Amino acid sequence: MERIDIKGRSVEAYVAGSGPALLFLHPEDYFTQHLPWLEQLSKQFRVIAPRHPGFGQTPLPDGFRSIDDLAYHTLDLIAALNLRDVTLVGASMGGWIALETCVRSTQNIARLALLAPVGVKFGGREDRDFADLYALPVQDAIRLLFHDRDKYPPDYTELSDDAALEIARDRQSAGLFLWKPYMHSPALRKWLHRIQVPALVIAGARDGFVVHGHAAKLAEALPDGRALTIANAGHFPQIEQAAETAAAIAAFAQR
């Protein structure tokens, strides 16, 4: 992990590899479980995976309250690192941030890959596009998020105090950014036409958190989008099927 200064904000980031730039915006949880997948990507890309403000060891700046703030922060990061022709990859909450970032500017972004993103609601007012994880016991939430529930979720009883504190901090910040309205922006859908770069929307076939068919609807709503389903994976195909998901993104980046 490295430290990056962005407009006076000290950001913790995983940086590895060489080649074309790939900027990964992580989901609201399970950052440590992403490291094997990021290592695979680093064999073909220069991977930059910053912790969002309020997550990990990145402080939450005063006044940061919405996904909009994180989108502008991401544009500042791209500028600070002088990135060009970036492959922007966002997962779950990170996918929402990536969409909001691209709605604002794709000047230095060549393509967009989304992994089971939240942020856009296609159902009606009373329909739930995203399960309410905050209302569920931990084991029920894990059942919705993972296909192989015995292998991939962390065993919280074996975590160190520091690791448990970091997870608690991540979840507190996720609640700040994702709660109202829950997991989406009512305004985002009407601005998707501004994302004038190729987009790949990846879903896990066994995702119980995001409503079935969401990825296909999002791909159709984007000007140049296509959807891909990864078998034997839940909400985090990049964790449960790391090699296949990395290969799909690499192939997409070479289009």
N, C-alpha and C positions, 0 to 999 in steps of 0.2 A: 504494500500500500504506500502511496505517495501523498504529498500535500501539494495542492494547486491553489494559487491565489487568484481569485476572480473578483475584481472590483472591491478589494478589501475583505472578501469572504474567503475563509480558509476551508478548502474542500478536501476531504479524504477521497482518494481514488485508487482503484486497481488499474495499473498500467503495465502492459506486457506485449511482447511480440513486435513485429515489424511488417511493413507493407501498407496497403491501403487502410485509411483510418476507419475504424468502427467504434461508434459511441453507443454504449449500452446504458439504458435507463432502467434501473432495477425495479422490481415490484415492491409492494408494501412490506414484504416479509421474506424470510429464507434467503438472505443474501449469501451466507456462507455456503449453502447448498449449490449455489451457482458457480463456485470457483472452478470445479472440474470442467464445466462447459466453457467458461471463459478461457481456461488454459487451452482447450481444443481450438477455439477461435483464434487464439494468439499465434497458432502455427501458420495462419494465412493472412492475418490482419494485425495492424497495430491497434490493440484493444484498449479503450479508455472506458472505465466503468466507475463514474463518480458516485459517492453516496449523496443522496439528496439532502438539502438543508433540513436539519432536525433528525437525520438518520445516521447511524454509525457514530463516527467521531467528527461529523460535520455539524457545527453549531447552527441553531435556528436563528436567523437574523431577525431583529425587531421588524415587525410589520409584515412578515411572510405569513399569509393566511390562506392562500388559495393555490390551485393548480396553475392559474395564470402566472403567479409569482414564480413558480418552478419552471414554466415555459420560458419566461424572459431570462431567468437565471441560466437555462440551458443555452440560449442564444449568446449570452455573455460568455459562457464557457467555450463555445465554439470559436468565438472571436478571440478570446484570451489565448487559446492554444493554436490560433491561426490554422484551423482545420479547413480543408478543401475537399470537395467531392466525398463527403462523409456518407457512410452507410449508417443510418440512425436506426437503432433497434430498441424497442421498448416493450416491456412485459407487464401485463396487468396495469397497475397504477402508472408504471413507466410508459406503457403504451398510450395512456391518456395524456401524459406530459408530452410525449412525442407528437401526438396529433395536434395538440394545442401549439406546440413549437412550430410545426410545419404550416399550420393555418396562418401564423404570423409571418414566417419567412422560410423559404427553402433555398436561399441564396447560395449557401455552401453545403447543402444537403443533396446528394445525388439520388438516394433511394431510401425508402422507409420500410422496415420490417416490424411487424407487430405480433406479439405473442400473447394470445388470449387477452386482448386489451379491454379495459373498462373505459368509461368516459362518454360513450354514445349509447343512448337508450332508443331502441326501436319499438318496444312494446307500448301499450296504452298506459294511461295514468294509473290504473289499478294493476297492471302487469308488472311482475318483478323480473327484470333482465338479469339481475345479479342477486344471488342468495344473501341473506342477512347474516353474515358470519358473526357479527357482534352479539347476536341473540342466541347463538348456539353454543353448547358445550364444546370444548376443544376437540374431542374425538369425533363429534359429528361434523365439525368444520373440516377436519383432516379427511374425513370420508368423502366430502365433496371436492376437495382440492387435489387429492392424489389417487392414482389408479392402484399403485403398489403401496399400500398404507403401512406395510411392515418394514419396508426397506428405506424409504426416502425421507419421511418426516423426522426431525431430530427427536431424540429422547431427552425431554426437558429435565428429567431427574438426574441426568449425568452432566449437565452443563455447569461450568464454573459460575461463581457469583457475577463476575464481570460479563460473561457471555449472556447470562440471564438478564442482567441489567440493560445490556444493549438491545436485546429483543424487546424488552418492555418499553424502552425509549422509542424504538422503531414503531411499535404499535400505537404508542401515544401520538406520535407525529402523523401516522396514517389516519388516526381518528380525526385529527385536526384538519387534514386536507381532503378527506374522503367522505365526511359524514353528511354535510348538508349542502345540496341534496345528495343522497346516498349514491356514491360511485359513478356519478355522471354530471355533465353540464347540459341543461336543457337547450342552451344556445349553440352547442358545438355542431350538431348535425347539419345545420343550415350553412355552415362555413366549410364543409368538407371539400367543396368544389375548388377551394383555393390551393389544395395540396396537389400541385402539378408535377409530381414525381412518381415513378413506378412504386407501387406498394404491394407488399406480400403480407397477408393476414393468416397467421398460423394458429390452429386450435388443436387441443388434445381431444381425441375421440371420446374419452371418458371424463371430460370436464363436467363436474356437477355444480360448479359455482356460477358459470356464465350460461345463460339459456342456450339450448341447442339451436344452431342455425345463425347465431349472432355474427360469426366470422364471415359467413357468406354474404350476409346483408351489408356488413361494413365494407367488404371488398367491392360489392356492387355500387355502393354509395360513393366510393372514391373514383376520381377520374381515370386512373390507370391501376386498378386494384385486382388482385386475384387471391383466392383462398386456398389453403392447404390444410389437410387434416393429418395429424400424426397419430398412428394407432398405439394402443397400450400406454396412453398418457392421459393425465388429468389436466389440471389448470396450468401446470408447469411442464410442458413437453421438453423444455430446455434442461430440466433436471432429470426427468424420468427417461427421456430418449435423447440424451445429449448429442451423441454422434449423428443421429439422423437429422436433428434440428440444426446442428452446426453445418452439416452438408447442404441442407436446403437453403440456408442463408448464404453460404458461399456460392452456390450455383446461382442464386438470385442476384448476388452482387456482380457476377460476371456477365449478366445479360447485356 
